[in-house]
Amino acid sequence: MRYHLLLPVGLLILVSGVWSGCRPKDQAPEAGPAIALVMKTLNNPFFVDMERGARAAAQHHGVKLLVQAAEREVDVEKQMQIIENLLERKVDAICVTPSGSKEIVPAIVKANRAGIPVLIVDTRVDARALSDGGGRTVTFIGSDNIEGGRIAGRYLVERLKGQGKIAVLEGIPGHETGDARLKGFREVVDREPGIKVVASQNANWERDQGYNVLQNVLQSRPDLSAVFACNDLMALGAIEAVAAAQKTGQVVVVGFDATGDARDAIRKGTMAGSVAQHPEEMGRLAVEQALAVIHGQTIPKEIPVPVELITKDSR
């Protein structure tokens, strides 16, 4: 059934003599423009896939690609520091997945003053904060997270036949990506009189927190029917909590991102589904669109990447 619309990596090592956050493989040949891809983390398979797509495009087009990321998605200050170092480096363009939709604005303004174009990938910048700060971005490349949340909601309503109790694992409080997914999901399930969201708690995008939060929910709500996690790491933690409570097969778990580990869990039947965003395509588009801007071309203000639900019946 299709509804249209990891590998774990080690902690980043800061190398002496190389600007903050840069790994040795980021040192590139002298020829070609330099494009930076600043992600939230590399400890999430979603961003590993994004990097893979970006590197393939960079190699194809002869671009120097500098990949930067903090160790944790919540480390907004580290991401800001990385961007400031890139501005000193005088890269030709910066593609960034903001760790904070409002917090990123001062860094964007500094890039604007330096004449370095900024392309936003995956997570939108807060439009009002950007306007108030006098900043501007070239484009947004990413999925409609609200629609992705709706897709997950419609699937769970159908799967539960309109009756059941659901727990939601949210991302970082105030984070645009998680807020959008939650909004779309609630738009659907809140209209269903037989569906009740009995818990909606932050697990900060992390697997261990997904486990801990859902373990507590299961203790207080042993009659739980389903879980919607706003990313797959939290969903994978959730299915571990479900297994520990000996409720595998009784609690339906749906995630978001369709990472490799999530797809494996779907094939095994421990996870019901996950909303796919195609991060590898986002990485490819980010490099290609940045290169177009460097060459003086005008690109669209919005470049959508489709979302779809992956279930055991999808392949």
C-alpha positions, 0 to 999 in steps of 0.5 A, a space after each residue: 500500500 502506498 500513500 502518495 502525496 544506518 548506519 550509526 556513525 561515530 562522533 565527529 572529530 575536530 582535527 587540529 589545523 582544520 577549521 572547526 567541524 571539518 573532517 579530513 575528507 572535506 579537504 578538496 582539490 584546488 579547482 572548482 567552486 567551494 560549496 558547504 553543506 551544513 547539516 544538523 548532525 551526522 549521527 542520523 542516517 537521514 543526514 548520512 543519506 543527504 551527504 551521500 547525494 551531495 557528494 555524488 553531485 559534487 563529484 559529478 560537477 567538479 565541486 569542492 564540497 565541505 560537509 559540516 555538522 555538530 554531534 547532536 541535532 540540538 546543538 544550535 550554537 555549534 552550527 552557528 560556529 560552523 557557519 561563521 567559520 565557513 564565512 571566514 573561509 569564504 566559500 562560494 555558497 552555503 547549504 544548511 539544514 537549520 538546527 534552529 529555525 529562528 536561531 539560524 537567522 543571524 548567521 544568514 544575515 552575516 552570510 548576506 553581508 559577505 555576499 555568500 548565497 544561502 540555500 535552506 535544505 529540509 527544515 525551513 527558516 522562520 519567515 517572520 524572524 528572517 524578515 525581522 532580521 533583514 535576512 534573505 535566502 535563495 531557496 528552500 529545498 525539501 519536503 512538505 512536512 505538514 503533508 507528511 504528517 497528514 499521510 501518517 495520520 490517515 494511515 493510522 486512522 485506517 489501520 486502527 479502523 477509526 478507534 484507538 489511543 495514540 502516543 506521539 513522540 515529538 522532536 525538539 520543542 519549537 523546531 519547525 520540522 517536528 512542529 509541521 509534522 505534528 500539525 499535519 498529523 493532528 489535523 487528521 486524527 483530531 477529526 476522528 471521534 474514535 481516535 484519542 491522542 493520550 500522550 504527546 511528548 518530546 523525545 528530541 529526535 533521539 533513539 534512547 529518548 524515544 525508548 525512555 518516553 514510550 516506556 513511561 507512556 506504556 506503563 501509564 497507558 497499557 491500552 495504547 494502540 499506536 505510536 506516531 514518532 516524528 522521526 525514525 530514530 525515535 520510532 526505533 526507540 519506540 519499537 524497542 520499548 514496545 518489545 520490552 513491554 511484550 507488546 510487539 504486534 499489539 502497538 502500531 508504530 509509524 515513523 518519519 524519514 524511512 531510513 535504512 534501519 526503519 525499512 528493515 524494521 518494516 520488513 520484519 514487521 516491528 514497525 508498520 510504516 514510515 514517511 519517506 522524504 528522499 534525503 539523498 535527492 535533497 543533497 543532490 539538489 542542494 549542490 546542483 542549485 548552489 552551483 547554478 546560483 554561483 554561475 549567476 542563474 535564477 532558481 525557484 524559491 521553492 524546490 519540493 521533494 516528494 513524500 510517500 508512506 513506506 509500508 511492508 506492502 510498498 515494495 
